[in-house]
Amino acid sequence: MAQMNESTRNALGLATGLVFGALLQRGGLADSRTIVGQLTGDDSRVAKTMGAAVAVGALGHHWLKRRGLATVEPKPMNPVGLVGGAALFGAGMALSGYCPGTAAAAAGSGRREGVWAMAGMLAAATLFVATYPRLKKVLDAGNLGRVHLAGGTPAGVAAQPLDVAVRPRGAIHHVPPAAAHKP
């Protein structure tokens, strides 16, 4: 894989962050009422914007991967950490009306509640880092390792419900039970 020097990577990160923040601002997502509207089902701008961002990100990742600047390395599947993190993220989003990106855009545009949301996120992150050594054992409970949804799951994982749900029909290789037991 080709390497990008640190200053180029930092400049690219800053540029994409500024563009993303400007687009969030332009789309009205730096306003907590928009986020709350998404949570109550009254405003779909967040879902549309994030869907477009995921599509652009996927194209960008594909472009970088073809040039040897990115790889596909799945993170370990950790249901306890995933559900716990999602619950905390959702609670923070519901209480503040912001997610990290929209809070940064709001703070950058001078919205006081965005600054408070950022302060709350930083405080929560600091608390997590301070308590992580004691939480690690609980958070690692049920760790499934690196699960490959598109290409199957590792041999040590017996159940594959997500594998079947995510793969296109043509990619699922079904082995009849009788054929599976033949020597």
C-alpha positions in Angstrom: 0.0 0.0 0.0 1.3 3.4 -0.9 1.9 5.8 2.0 0.8 9.4 2.3 3.0 11.6 4.4 1.6 13.0 7.6 1.3 16.6 6.6 -0.5 15.7 3.4 -2.9 13.4 5.4 -3.5 16.2 7.9 -4.1 18.8 5.2 -6.5 16.4 3.4 -8.3 15.7 6.7 -8.6 19.4 7.5 -9.9 20.2 4.0 -12.5 17.4 4.0 -13.6 18.4 7.5 -14.1 22.0 6.5 -16.0 21.0 3.4 -18.2 18.5 5.4 -18.9 21.2 8.1 -19.8 23.8 5.4 -22.1 21.3 3.8 -23.7 20.4 7.1 -24.2 24.2 7.8 -25.6 24.7 4.3 -28.0 21.8 4.7 -29.3 23.1 8.0 -27.9 20.2 10.0 -25.9 22.6 12.3 -29.3 23.4 13.9 -30.4 21.1 16.8 -34.0 21.4 15.7 -33.2 19.6 12.5 -31.6 16.7 14.4 -34.5 16.5 16.8 -36.8 16.6 13.8 -35.0 13.5 12.4 -35.4 11.7 15.8 -39.1 12.5 15.9 -39.7 11.6 12.2 -40.6 15.2 11.2 -37.5 16.0 9.2 -35.6 13.7 6.8 -32.7 16.0 5.9 -30.3 14.2 8.2 -30.9 10.8 6.6 -30.7 12.2 3.1 -27.5 14.1 3.9 -25.8 11.1 5.6 -26.9 8.8 2.8 -25.3 11.1 0.3 -22.2 11.3 2.5 -21.9 7.5 2.7 -22.2 7.2 -1.0 -19.5 9.8 -1.7 -17.4 8.2 1.0 -17.8 4.8 -0.6 -16.7 6.2 -4.0 -13.8 8.0 -2.4 -12.7 4.8 -0.6 -13.0 2.8 -3.8 -10.8 5.4 -5.6 -8.2 5.4 -2.8 -8.2 1.6 -2.7 -7.6 1.4 -6.4 -4.6 3.6 -6.0 -3.2 1.7 -3.1 -3.9 4.4 -0.5 -6.5 2.5 1.4 -7.2 -1.1 2.5 -10.2 -3.1 3.6 -9.6 -4.3 7.1 -12.7 -4.9 9.2 -12.7 -4.0 12.8 -13.5 -6.6 15.4 -17.3 -7.2 15.9 -18.0 -6.5 19.6 -21.7 -6.5 20.3 -21.5 -5.3 23.9 -19.3 -2.3 23.0 -21.4 -1.7 19.9 -24.8 -1.7 21.7 -23.4 0.2 24.7 -21.8 2.8 22.5 -24.9 3.2 20.4 -27.0 3.7 23.5 -24.7 6.4 24.8 -24.4 8.0 21.4 -28.2 8.0 21.0 -28.8 9.4 24.5 -26.3 12.2 24.0 -27.8 13.0 20.6 -31.3 13.0 22.0 -30.3 15.2 25.0 -28.2 17.7 23.0 -29.8 17.6 19.6 -26.4 17.1 18.0 -24.1 14.3 16.9 -20.3 15.0 16.8 -20.2 16.4 13.3 -23.2 18.6 13.6 -22.1 19.8 17.0 -18.7 20.8 15.5 -20.5 22.6 12.7 -22.8 24.4 15.1 -19.9 25.4 17.4 -17.9 26.6 14.4 -20.8 28.8 13.3 -21.0 30.3 16.8 -24.1 28.5 18.2 -23.8 28.3 22.0 -25.6 25.0 22.3 -23.1 23.5 19.8 -20.2 24.6 22.0 -22.0 23.0 25.1 -22.6 19.8 23.1 -18.9 19.7 22.2 -17.9 20.3 25.8 -20.2 17.4 26.9 -18.7 15.1 24.3 -15.2 15.9 25.4 -16.1 15.4 29.1 -17.7 12.0 28.2 -14.7 11.0 26.2 -12.4 12.0 29.1 -14.5 10.0 31.5 -14.4 6.9 29.2 -10.6 7.1 28.8 -10.2 7.4 32.6 -12.5 4.4 33.3 -11.6 2.2 30.3 -9.1 -0.1 32.1 -11.9 -1.1 34.5 -14.5 -1.4 31.7 -12.3 -3.3 29.3 -13.3 -6.8 30.5 -17.0 -6.0 30.3 -16.7 -4.3 26.9 -14.8 -7.2 25.4 -17.4 -9.7 26.5 -18.7 -11.6 23.5 -16.1 -10.2 21.1 -16.5 -12.1 17.8 -13.2 -11.0 16.2 -13.0 -9.7 12.6 -16.3 -10.7 11.0 -16.3 -10.5 7.2 -19.9 -10.0 6.1 -19.4 -10.0 2.4 -17.0 -12.9 2.3 -18.2 -15.1 5.2 -17.4 -15.1 8.8 -14.2 -16.5 10.5 -14.1 -20.2 11.2 -14.5 -19.7 15.0 -17.9 -18.0 14.6 -20.7 -20.5 14.3 -23.8 -18.3 13.7 -23.9 -16.3 10.5 -27.2 -14.4 10.5 -25.7 -11.1 9.4 -23.8 -12.9 6.7 -27.0 -14.1 5.1 -28.8 -10.8 5.5 -26.0 -8.7 3.9 -24.8 -10.9 1.0 -26.5 -10.7 -2.4 -28.4 -13.8 -3.3 -25.8 -14.9 -5.9 -23.0 -14.7 -3.3 -24.6 -17.1 -0.8 -23.3 -20.6 -1.2 -25.8 -23.0 0.3 -24.6 -26.5 1.0 -27.5 -28.9 1.6 -27.2 -30.7 5.0 -26.8 -34.1 3.4 -23.9 -32.9 1.2 -22.2 -31.3 4.1 -21.8 -34.6 6.0 -20.4 -36.7 3.1 -16.7 -37.7 3.5 
